[in-house]
Amino acid sequence: MSKVVVIYKPLGEHARAIEDYMREFFRQTGSELSTIDPETREGIDTCRAYDIIEYPSVIALSDDGLLLNSWSGLPLPTINEVNYYNPRNA
């Protein structure tokens, strides 16, 4: 199993593009993506743990927190690339 997390600033310049991407991901897959704001305590800890310095970032994690894949900045990965790590595919 794995988990996909989108790290972005909800009030940042790319917020609209990220939210559109997540809506399209849900439309195509029926799954919602988890999000983390990098300016929260959880976000700061997550970014430190996985060396994330660019937003938006998308990370795929195993159940035990191992980084399986990551994408940083724009353009965003394709929905198929991210959906590969979607637990509903397992």
C-alpha positions in Angstrom: 0.0 0.0 0.0 1.0 3.6 -0.5 -0.2 7.1 0.0 0.1 10.2 -2.2 0.4 13.6 -0.7 0.3 17.0 -2.4 2.3 19.7 -0.6 1.3 23.1 -1.6 0.5 26.5 -0.2 -3.3 27.0 -0.3 -2.9 30.7 -0.6 0.1 30.5 -3.0 0.3 31.5 -6.6 -0.2 27.9 -7.8 -3.1 27.0 -5.6 -5.7 27.2 -8.3 -3.7 24.9 -10.6 -3.2 22.4 -7.8 -6.9 22.4 -6.8 -7.9 21.9 -10.4 -5.4 19.0 -10.7 -6.9 17.4 -7.6 -10.4 17.7 -8.9 -9.4 16.2 -12.2 -7.6 13.4 -10.3 -10.8 12.6 -8.4 -12.9 12.8 -11.5 -10.7 10.3 -13.3 -9.9 7.9 -10.4 -12.6 8.4 -7.8 -9.8 9.0 -5.2 -8.9 12.1 -3.3 -5.3 13.1 -2.7 -4.1 14.1 0.7 -2.7 17.6 1.1 -0.3 19.3 3.4 0.4 23.0 3.8 4.2 23.5 4.1 3.7 26.4 6.4 2.0 24.3 9.2 3.9 22.3 11.8 3.0 19.0 10.0 4.1 20.5 6.7 7.4 21.8 8.1 8.2 18.3 9.6 7.2 16.6 6.3 9.3 18.9 4.2 12.3 18.4 6.4 11.9 14.6 6.5 11.7 14.3 2.7 14.0 17.3 1.7 11.2 19.2 0.0 12.2 22.7 -0.9 10.0 23.5 -3.9 6.2 23.8 -4.0 4.0 22.4 -5.2 5.4 18.9 -4.6 3.8 15.5 -4.9 5.2 12.6 -2.9 4.3 8.9 -2.9 5.0 7.2 0.4 4.8 3.6 1.5 2.8 2.7 4.7 6.0 2.8 6.7 6.9 6.3 5.4 9.5 5.3 2.8 9.6 7.8 -0.1 8.6 5.9 -3.3 8.6 8.8 -5.7 8.4 12.5 -5.8 7.7 15.3 -8.2 8.6 19.0 -7.5 7.3 22.2 -9.1 5.4 22.5 -12.3 4.4 20.9 -14.5 2.6 18.5 -12.3 3.0 14.8 -12.9 0.4 13.1 -15.1 -2.6 11.6 -13.3 -1.5 8.2 -14.5 1.9 8.6 -12.9 0.4 9.6 -9.6 -2.4 7.0 -9.8 0.2 4.2 -10.0 0.7 4.8 -6.3 -3.0 5.1 -5.5 -4.0 2.5 -2.8 -7.2 1.9 -4.7 -5.2 0.4 -7.5 -3.7 -2.3 -5.2 
